[in-house]
């Protein structure tokens, strides 16, 4: 099933990027897709925990919420940059995490980094190390709304 | 209708450009490496999407439009990975963040060499 997803996604990607439907070029596409599939299979065998990202509706809602958050923190950071006093107070601290699955953790760490003002520097078993430009950024993460939303997704 | 789209794309392009400049200014003003990564994130997380959507509004329906959407998706998906690996590499190389409250960095020796 997983390989079916990968095949469809790769074929779609090839067609969008090439835009040509001549048999020769489609043939090249089929060749590339099968090459990538072979590599993916070998990589799955190497790391023994093939990740599966099932497309789901909740993910769309989460991304919309994340985009809103990204825009807000962008504006906040832009304000700080143009402020002559440069009101930043960098902190580097530990953030305890409760999500367990590798997929949820990846999404969480990436979401934190994607929002300007907070940056995941290290990922450990039960906590992340976060660098933030202001204490408020860390406080907001400690509130855990982002983590609750990720936990609600079935990852 | 096309007049409206024109203006909308104008606004988006302008906002994107302003944010790009803001990111550049931030890069210059920030005190240390880790803070600069945040400033660079500004241009990737919001400025690039604004510029790209501004361009999209000016295009006809075609494959190129879809390509821009894909560029957008890849920028948003790869930016955190790049930022994270830069920060990790800096930590690995012995660079410690400059902290505003002057407390020693957790877990490491207090002497910061930035």
Interface residues (C-beta under 8 A of the other chain):
Chain A: X13 X16 X17 X19 X70 X71 X74 X77 X78 X81 X82 X86 X88 X89 X90 X91 X92 X93 X94 X109 X110 X111 X112 X113 X114 X115 X116 X117 X119 X120 X121 X122 X129 X131 X133
Chain B: X19 X22 X25 X26 X29 X30 X31 X32 X34 X35 X37 X38 X39 X41 X42 X45 X46 X63 X66 X67 X70 X76 X79 X80 X81 X83 X84 X87 X88 X91 X97 X98 X99 X100 X101 X105 X106
